[in-house]
Amino acid sequence: MFNDSTDIPPIPIEPDLDASQQDDDSVNGEENENLEALEETSSTSAEPTKRPRKRKADGYKKRRQNKKPKASNDPNAPIDQKEVHKRSTRWYAIGCLGSAYVDMQTKGTLPDGPGMDALTSLIAENKEKDCHAFEIPPNFEFADEGNYRGILNTLIHDAVMTRVNEPPQKAKIEKPSEMTPPELCFASKFYMSHEATAKEVIERVKQFEGCEENGVYEEAKEHALFDESDALAKREKELIAKLENREEIESMHENRAVVIEIDARSCSVKELEEQARKTGICNITGFQEKYQIDGKIFDAEELAKCDPDQNLKVRRQLPQSTATNYYMWNHNGIKDHADQLKVYDYEQFVTLKKFADNLEKIKEASEKACQKIIENPDNVEDILEELKAGLRTLMMPLDASKNEHANAKATILMFGTNIDLMDGTKFSNQNEEIKKFPTFLRPNGDGTLLNYSREVIGGLNKPQCYAKPPGARTSPHTENNSLSSVNLNLGPGNCEWLAVPPEQSGKFQNEVAKELKNKTRKPKKRISSEPNEEKITNLEIKEMYNAGYWPNEQKLLAAGIQLQKFIQKPGDLAYVGPLTYHWVQSNGYCTNVSWNIGQPDFCQLAMSGITHDHNIGVEYASVMPIEPIIWRMAEQKAQVDQKLFALIKVFLLRSVAHAQRELEYIEAKGYKFTNNAELGAVMRCTTPRCEKVLFNHVAFNKNLKPLCFKCCNKLTQTEKKEISVVQYKEMDELADICDGYVLTGTN
């Protein structure tokens, strides 16, 4: 057992409240039914009053009967913490056995014995239901061919390319120096021609100097995500049914959507790219085999040899089926519901070596249990109990100093998140292995949008590993600025993925935000019997970005949300397209390697711009540096297709207008320009929880820390006097770069 008490205090053991309360109905506020006690009268009373006895219709006195509550068939019926942890530890132990079985089978070390059937039968207990993925042929024609998820040519295009002929009215501001320039918007009304020059844009902004609007584009626009119908998902079902899948399609819930599977072994790189980029999410099977990726060098044990002292962030979670969301500790002894929404887990930091050593001990214990079951099939349950106790012993302690608690019976897993592989020297073998990926799937691949950022961000354009025991969860999310992403499962266990198609991302947000909102306040009394659609604001959606949550599948289906679910087996690569909400759980211990991709096309850049504006409304920092990317593309005269080029030009014109607006503000505030601070490839505001990307005008405080102008406004008057500004380019120079960007080929 690993228990370095000098580093981490022992796990806090909470009293087992369930044992003392399981026969005491009074803890739940129920009425005391002891009628005999109520009938007793005081012997000291002068005129004792007898309470009439309750009688049944046949005249016999009702007697108290201590009946046990009937077992409920409802999978979401509340259960006490004792039962929660009984189920959790069993699920976790079986998950470990399943991974050990596959791992030993792969390595050729799985013994033969009379208990093989008993072992496989036990492992089957954890099998997930309602996973529907279908392999498509190379010539498959998608239902939304050429129109990503049925929204590219309409909603996405209109959001970023709509032009309004008439500019807004000039509404003057009394004190222009007190109005901080709003954040740059990419998906709001555009008041000029798309063929306008940057110099014309600058002149228009000057005409609106001192006004609420800049005259070029609508400012402070908060963009909602999409809330479309299920029509496309239903058409996809029909197309898949025609591929000899009619029986399975007809057995699916009406709101369960299909997942596309592409066999990497049966198609060329070009075919793979064309098919994958048409999907909101797909599972590419046989990827590791096709491209000969050595998975062993990504094991936690091997990574720890490369960088043993890396400070690793781990999540402490309660292992359980994807169908439930129980809490690891309940201090009130209140019964738990399986369909709770919020997730309460803990965050710790350990060295990569300590984490890897602990995971290796869990694997060893699981393999020994596998061998015992194969040799002794009559003792399956005893061996399982022994493994459960062993896993509990191997559990690394929680940090009591940070008020981290767990029920005394809980087994808490440790999920190793975001193992950075950015150090090319320490992780040279791993980075070389990643070069085997096709170009369109590589981090910072040639010509991809992120390649122009010149900024290295782990997980964004540099790979990260995730080392998972059974039950490790990643809550629902879209990728940063709705970028695409790749995730390769290197096994030996499976991962289960759930997703919502991009066209229903807004509907998904509304349903989750509504439930989060209703959990935090008392329900209001309904005045009218008429149905009333509850309005959800951006600030209520903001809670989704701050709280971990795990949606209940049945609730999503009942709300009419199309839900996708599939198993990612070892060697499979999950490709996630722009704006796809997804959440993942490991059902065995496995290692995944992942990063984001900025595909160089109109759809990706437009979606990133829309998400940027959406993030403004929910007060969430955009990680993708869109401005630096488009300006470097313009400086390098990147040759792209005509549609993407037109979008880049419109984004550049918006950026020029914003820069001119900032310049006017700087002059009104009296800030001084300086050359004493250097600008990096990407500059960000250093205020915690702001981290806004800065571009042409970067303000610095006296300590040379970059700040956005909104954060500068929060400084004291003395601190404001010490603000200095570095200008990336003079406005004329910026205009020349924009106007000089043209296509020279036949794109």
N, C-alpha and C positions, 0 to 999 in steps of 0.2 A: 504493500500500500504506500502510496505517496502522500506524505503529510508533513510538510516542512513547517513546523509550528513557529519557526522564527520569522517566516515570511508572511504567512496568512493564518489568522486565528482559526480555531476549530469551528466547524459549522454550528450555528446556533440551533439547539434542539428545542422545538416548541412542544408544550404539553399536548398530549393526544386528547383534544377536546371531545372527539367523537365518542370515545369509550365511555365517558361519564355522562354523555348527553343522549346516547342513542335510545334509551328507554324513558327519557324525561321529556314529555310533550310540552312542558311549561316553558322550555327555552325558546320555543317558537311562538310563544304568546297564546297557546291554545287554552281553552277553558278547562278548569279542573272539574273532572266528572265524578269525583268521589261523593256520591249522594249520601252515603252513611255518615260521613263527617259533617255534611251540611245539616243533617237532621238532628245532630246532638244539640242539646240545650244546656245552658249553664245551670248548675245545681244551686247557685247562690241567688238566682233570679226569683223574685217574689211571685211573679206571674209568668211562668215560662210559656213561651209561644212555640207551638209545634208547627214545623213546616210540613204541609201536606205532601204525602208521598206520591210520586208519579207512578201511575199504574198503566199497564197495557190494556188493550180493549177487553181481553179475556179475564181481567181482574187480578192477574198475578203481578207482583211487584217487579219492576225493572231492575235487573241486577247488572252491575258493572262487568263488562267482558273486555279483557285485555286482548283484543284481536290484533294480529300483526297486519300492517298495511299490505294490501295486495300489490304484487309486482306489476309495474307499469310496462306496457309494450312500447311506450313512447321513447325513442332513442334519446330525446332531449329532456327526459324527466330528471328532476334534481336528485343527486346522490350525495352522500356525505363524503368527507375527505378521506375516510378510511377506504371507501370503495374506489374513489378516484385514484389513489396511489396504488391500490391493489391492481387495478386495470393498467395503470401507467407502467408499473414495473414489469408486469407480464408482457405487455406490448414491446417494451424496450429490450427485454431479454430475448424475445423471439426475433426481433429485428437484428440483434447481434448474432444470433445463431444463423439466421438466413444469410448474412454477409459472410460469416465464417465458412459456411457451406460452399458458397460460390467461389470464395477466394481459394479454399483448399482444392476445390474441383479444378480451378484454372491452373493452379500450381502443380497438380498431379499428386497432392498429398492426402486426398480424401480416402480414408480407409473403407474397405468393404465389410459389411457386417449385417446381422439380422435386424438391426434397428433403423435401416435406411428409410423404410416406409413410415415408421413412427416419426422420424425426424422431418421428412418432407411434409407429412400431414400437419405437424406442429407449425412449421414455417408458413403453411398455407393459411393459418389463422389470420395473418396480417395482410392477406391479399386485398388490394384496393379494388373498389367497384366503380363501375360507370366511367371507365377510361375508354375513349373512342378515338383511335388514330388510324388513318387509312393511307396505304401506300398508293402513290399515283404514278402513271407511266410518264416517260420523258415528253410525250407529245400532248399531255393533259392541257385542256383549255379551261382556264379559270372563269368563274362566273363574273368576276369584275375585271376581265382582261383589259389592261391599259388604263384602268381607273381604280387605283389602290383603294380597296375596301368600299368602293362605290362612292367615295367622298372626294377623291383627288380633283376631278374635273369640275366639281361644284363648290362644296364648302371650303376645301383647302385653298383652291385657286382663288375663290372670291374673297377670302379673308386677307390674302396678301397682295392681290392684284387689282382690287376694286378701285376705280377712280371716280371721284366726285368732281364734276365740272366747276361748280361754284365754291369758292373758298368761304370760310366762316366769316361772320361779322367781326369787325375789329372792336373788341371790348377792352378798353384801356384799364391798366392797373395803376392805382394811386402811387404805390411805392414799388417799382420794379425790382429794387435791390432786395426786397423781402420775399420775392417769389422765386423759390428754388426751381430750376428747370426740371420738369417732370422727366421720368425715365424714358429712354428711347423706346418707341413702339414699332413693331414690325408688322402687326396685323390689324391696323386701324385704317380709317378712310384716308385716301391719298388725294390731295387737292390739285395736283399738277399732272401734266402729261408724263407718261413713262419715258418719253424720248427727250424730256427736258434736260438741260445741261446743269452741272453743279453750280456754275456761275449764276444761272437763272434762279436756282434754289436759294442761293445766298441773298440775292436781291429781294426775293419774296420775303424771306425772314426779316430782312431789314425793314421792309414796309410794315411788318407787324411788330416792330420793336416796341416794347412797353405794353403789349397786349397779352391777353390770356392764352391765345393760340399762336402757333408759329406760322400759320398760313400755308404750310406744306403738307402736314399730315395731322390727323386727330391725335391729341396727346392724352395720356392717362387713360387709355382704353384697356379695360379688364376683359380678357377674352375667355369665354366659357368653352369647355370641351364639348364634344359632339354627343348628341342624344338622338340617334337615328333608329329606325325600325329594325326588325329582325328579318327583313325581306331577303337580304344577301345571304345570311346564314342558312335560311331555308332553301334557297336556290343551290347553295353548295351541297346541302344534304342530298338533294335530288340528283345532282351530278355524280356524287360519290355512290349513290345507290345503283346507278347504271353500271358501275364497275364491279358487278357481281357481289354487292354488299347490301342488297335490299333487305334481307332478314335482320341484320344488325341495326340498320338505320331505322327500320320500323319499330324496333324494340326500345329505341332511345326516348328519353323524355323530350317533349316538344321543344324545350328551351335548352337542351344540350346541343352544343355545336360540334362540328367535326374538327379534327386536327389533321393537317396534311403531313404525311411522312414521305420523305424522299430518300431513296437508297443511293448513297454516295457511290457504291460499287458499280452501279449500272448506268451511270451518266457521266458525261464529260464535265470539266470545270465550268465551261460556258453554260451548259444546260442546268447545272446545279445553281449557278448564280441567277440565271433568269427565273427559275422556279422559286427559289428561296425568297428573292426580293419582291415577289408578288404576294407573299403571305403576311398576315399579321403576326403569326407564329407558326413554326413548323419544326418537326423533329427529323433530323438528318441521320438516318441509321447507317451503321457500318463506316462511320467517318474515320474513327481511329484506325481501323483495319486498312481502309483505302489509302490513307496518307501516312501509314506506318509511324504513328505517334507513339513514342516510348512513354507509357504511363507511369512506369516505376519511378522515374526520376522526379515525379511530382508528388510522391507519397510524403506525408508529413515527416516521417523519419528521415527521408533523404533531404528534404528542404531544411530540416533542423541542422543537418551536417554543414549546409552551405552558410547558414546565418543563425547559429544557436541562440544568440542574445537578442534577436529581433523581438521588440516589445509587441506582443500579439494581443489584439482585442478579441475577447471571447464573449459569447452570449451564453448565459445560464438559463436553460429552458426545461420545461416539463415534457418528457417524451410521451407521445400519444398519437393516435390515428389522426389523419387529416380531417376526419369527419367530426372531431370534437375540439373544444377549446377550454379545457379545465385549467384552473389556477394552481400554482404549486403550493400555495399556502393561503389559508383562510382563517384569520385570527378570531373571527366571531363564531366559528363553528357552523356557519350557515351553509346549507346544502348548495352544491355547485350544479350549474346547468351546462350541458354540452355545447349549447349554441351561443355562448357569450361572445361578444364581439372584440372587446379590448384584449390586448396581450400584455401581461405583466411578466417581464423577465429582467434579468440583471446583466450588467456589463462589468467585466473585470479585465485586468491585464496580467498576462503571464508571459514568460519567455517562450519562444517557439520550441526550445528543447524540452521544457517541462511539459508543455502541451503534448508534444510528440511522444514523449516517454509514457505519459498517462494513457494516450490512445493506444499505444502498442500493448500495454498491459491489459486493456479491455479486449483487444483482439486475441491475445494469448488465452485469456480466460474463456472467451467464446469458442475458440478452436478446441480447447480441452473438453468443454461441455458437449460439443458436437461429437467428438470421438467417444465420449462416455455413452451418449444416447445411441449411437450406432452399435456399440458393443452390448448395451444393456437396455433393450427396448421396454422391458417391464418396469423400469424405474424412471420413466420419462419425467413425470411430475416432480419426483424428488430431485432429479438432476437439474431441472429448471429452477426449483426453489434454491438450490445451491448456487446456481449462476446468478440469480437475482440478489442473493445475499452478497456474493462476490462483487458484483457491479456496484452495489451500495457501498461496500468497503473501499472500492477504488475511486469513488466519487471525490473529486477535489473539493475542498471546503469553500463555502461562501465567505464573504468578508463581513463579519458582524460589525466592524467599525463603520461600515457604510449602510448599516441598517438593512442588510440583506438577510432574509428569513426564508426558511422552508419548513414545511410540516415534517414532523419526526419520521414519518414513514416514506417521505418522498425520495426518489432517486432523480437527481438533477444533472442533465447532460451538459457538456461543454462544447460549444460550437466555435471552431476556430475560423474567424472571418477575416477577409482582406489581408491575406499573407502576401505582402508586396514582393514582386519579382523584378523591381525596377533596377536594382544594382546589377548591371550587366557583367560585372566581374565575378561576384559571388554566385549569381545564378546564370552563368554563361551557358551551361548545358541545357537548362530549361528554355532560355531565350532562343537558342539554336533550334530546339525542337519545334518551337512555335513558327519558325520560318518555313516549316513544311506545309503550313496552312496555305490554301489558295490565296492569292493577293487580295481578293475582295473581302476576305475574312480576317486579314491580319490587322493587328493594332497599328495605327499610323501607316496603313497600306498606301502605296503610291497613288496619288491623285485623290485620296479620300479627303473629306473636309477637315478632319482633325489633323491631317498631316500639315495643314497650313497654320495651325495654332502655334507651333514651336514651343508648346508648353507640355510638360510631362506631368500627368496626373494618374496615379495608380488606379486601375479599374476603368478609367476613361479611355486613355490611349496607351496604357501600359498594363500588362496582364497581372491579375491577382489570382491566388488560389484560395479555395475554401475547403477546409478539412472538417468533415461532418460525421458525427455518430448518428445512429438511427434517431429520427425525430427532430433533427435540426431544421429550423424554420426561417424563411425569409418572407417578411410580410408583403402584402400587395404593393406594387409600385410600378411606375413607368420608368424607363431609363432617363438619365439626365437629358433635359431638353428634348425628350422623345427620340433620342438616338436609337439606332439599332444596336443589338448586342449578340454576342456568341457565348455559349456556355457548353463546354465539353465535359461530360461525365467520364472520369477515368476509373470508376468503380472502387471496390467490387460490388457495392450495393446499388440499388435503383434510386432514382429521384422521381418524385411525383410533382407534376406541374399543373397549375390551374391558371386560366387566363380568360380575359374578356376582350372581344374584338374591338379594335380602335374606334369603330363607328358608334360604339355604345360606352365609350370611356366616360362621357359626361353623365349618362344614366347611372353607371356604376358609382360614380362619385356622389351623386345625389342620394342614392339608396344608403350608402355607408354613412354619409354625413348626417342623414336623417336619423339613423339609428344611434349614432354617437350623440347627437343633440338630445334625443329623447331619453337617453340613459343618464344625462347630467341634470335633468330638471324634472319636476313633477308634471305629469300630463295635465293639460288644461281640459276643463269640462267642455264638452261639445254643446254649443248653443243650438245649432241647427242639425237636423238629421241629414241634410244634403251633404254629399261627398265633398271634401275640401282638400285640394292638392296643396300639400305643405310646401311653402317656398323655402329654398335653401340659398343662403348667401355665400359669397366667396369667403368671408371670414369663418363661416361654419365649415366650409370645405377645407379651410386651413388646418382644422383640427386633424384631418387625415394625414397631414404631413408631419404632425408633431406626435401623434399617438400610434403605437404599434397596434395592429388589429388583425383578426383572422376571420373572414366572413364565413357564414354558414351556407353551405351549398344549397340547401333546400329553400332558404329565405331568398337567395338570389334568383333561383329558378321561379319561385312564386312571384317575384317582382317583375318577371318577364325579361330578365337579363340572360343573354346567350352566354353559356358557360362552357369553356373548353377544358378538357382534362386528359392528360396522357402520362404514360410512364416513359421516363428517359433511362434507358438501360446503359450499362457500361459500354463505352465506345460510341454512344450517340451524341450528337451535337444539336442543342436547341438553338435555333435562330429566331430572335425576337425582332419584329419589324417596328417601325415608328408608332408610338402612342399605344402600345399594347400593355394594358395592366396585367401583371402576372405575379403569382406567388408560388413558392417552391418549398417542398419538404423532402428530406432524405429519408428513405425507408430502410436504409442500411448504412454502414459506415462507408464513406466514399470521399474522393477528392475531385473537386471541379475546378477548372481553370476558365476564367472569363474576362471579357473587356467589352468596351463599346466601339461602335463603328459609325462613322459619318459618311454614309454613301453619297457620292458626288452626283446627286440628281435633284430635280425640282422638288419632289415629294419630301425628301429628307430636310432640305434647308427650309422649305415652307413650314413644315411641321415643327421644326425647331424654333422658328420665329413665332408661331402661334403659341407654343408652350412658354416661350420667354414672356409673352404678354400675359398669359394665364398666371405665371409665377408671380408677376407684379401684384395681381389681385389677391393672391393667397399669401403674399409676403414670404415667398420662398426664393432663395438665391438660385439663379441660373448658373450652372457650372460651365456650360459650353460658351466659349468666348466668340460670339458670332461676329462682332465688329472687327476684331483683329483678323479673323479668318477671311472675311470678304475683302478687306483692304489688302491683305497679302495676295489674295487671288488676283485682285486688280493690278497690283504692282508687278506681279509676275506674268500678267496677261494670260491667266489660265484659260486654256482652250476647252470649253465645255459645250454641251448642246445648247441650242437656241433658247429653249424654255428656261433652263437654269440661268443662262446668261441674262435674260430679261429680268429674272427675279433678283439676281445679284445687283444689277444696275439700280433697281428700285430701292433695295436695301441700302445701297451706297448713298443714294439721294436723301434718304431719311437720315442717315448718319451725318451727312453734310449739314442738313438743317439743324440737327441736334447740336452739332459742334458750334455752329454760328450762334445758336441760342445760348450755349454755355459761355461763349466769348463775351456776349453782351452782358451776361450776368456777372462775369468776372470783373468787367470794367465798372459795372454799377456798384459792386461791392468794394472796389478799390484794392483787390488782391494784386500782388506783384508777381511778375513772371521771373523765373530763375532758371539757371542751367546747372545748379549745384546738385541736383538729384538725377540719377540715371533711371531710364525707363527700361523695364524688362520686356520679355516677349509678350507677356500678358500681365497687366496691372489690375489689382483688385483692392477694393476698400478693405482695410484691416480691422474695421469695427466688427466684433463678434456678432454673428447672425445677420450681418449685412452682406459682406463679401461680393458686392456688386462689381462687375467687370467695368473697368475704366478705360477710356480710349484716348481721344485727342487732347483733352485737358485734364491733367492729373494734379490734384491738390495734395500738398504735403504739410504736415504739422511741424512743429519745431524739432521733433525727433526724427524727421524725415520718414514718417509713416504715411503711406498714401491713404487718402480718404475721399469718399464721394462728397459732393456739395451738400447733400442732405445731412450727412453726418457732421460736416463742417459747421452747419447751422446750429448744432447742438452744443458747440463749444462755448466757453465763456468769452466775454468781449476781449479779454487780454489774450486768450488763446487764438481768437480769430485774427488778431493783428499780426500774429506770427505765421499765418498761412502764406505759403508761396505756391505758385503753379508752374508746372512744366508743360510746355506745348509740344506735342509729338510732331505736328506739321503746321506750317503757316496755312491759313485758309486757302490762299491762292494755289499753293502747292497741292493741297488736298483736292482741290477742284480739278487741277491738271491730271492727277492720277485717275480720278473718276471719269473724266471726259475722254481721257486717252485710252481707256480700256475698251478694246474692240475685239471682235472675233476675226481672225485672219484666215481660218481654214474653211472647210465646207460643212461644219457641224450643223 
